[in-house]
Amino acid sequence: MSVLALRLAGPLQSWGASARFARRTTETAPTKSGVIGLLAAALGRDRSADLSDLAALRFAVRIDQPGTRLRDFQTAHHADTEKAMPVSDRFYLADAVFVAAVAGDDDLICTLHAAVRAPVYLPYLGRRSCPPQGPVDLGMRETGDPIEALKAEEWQASEWYRKQRRRDPMVTLTILGERTAGSRLGDTLRDQPVSFDPRHRRYTLRSVVSTSADVPNPNFSPPARTRRTPVPMPRHEPEALLSPMDGS
């Protein structure tokens, strides 16, 4: 079993799991359904194609740079009547960086690795309006555990963000993984993909557990030591303040 690591970074990202009607929210990290959709697009699969092999992949994601949540208002009109549709709220993550990992059969992971390096359809970060910043491929890892792979992955935050933490030799990063046998109960999220068919999209619940990893900071810069010159203490001479009396 192998792991494929992906760097998900861009000006804007949006990973919806429970968005409905005019309010399109985003999770704080990439969802499994969103990453599986990215991989299916890279393979060139149709939206109505079978997803069972991709949905069976084990998934985890690490938050390297949380970004900032943005809210956008969008308007639209019906094409036939020009009647205005309700104003919709769209939420995004700006300047965020994540590392996602999927684990599965060696042959499937090799196929996915080749696909993300030369995708049939261009990948996007949750929505088509959110292209990635640079290649998403970080390569394959031999370990079969996506969480362990993320614990060993280098910090992928932007250079300017890493410099803000240059006094910290290690950084603690949150990892969101899937619950396995024997692990504690986690939160539930409806983003286990069943079908991407636009006529009937289907998702089921999956359990998400949170852990953390301490990762070395490549921009660590210890504060410079300055040599202090000792200042001599003044001699205590209280009698020097006394004036001699006249006629003494």
Secondary structure, 3 states (H helix, E strand, C coil): CEEEEEEEEEEEECCCCCCECCEECCCCCCCHHHHHHHHHHHHCCCCCCCCHHHHCCEEEEEEEECCEEEEEEECCECCCCCCECCCEEEEEEEEEEEEEEEEECHHHHHHHHHHHHCCCCCCCCCCCCCCCCCCCEEEEECCCCHHHHHHHCCCCCCHHHHHHCCCCCEEEEEEEEECCCCCCCCEEEEEEEEECCCCCCEEEEEEEEEEEEEEECCCCCCCCCCCCCCCCCCCCCHHHHCCCCCCC
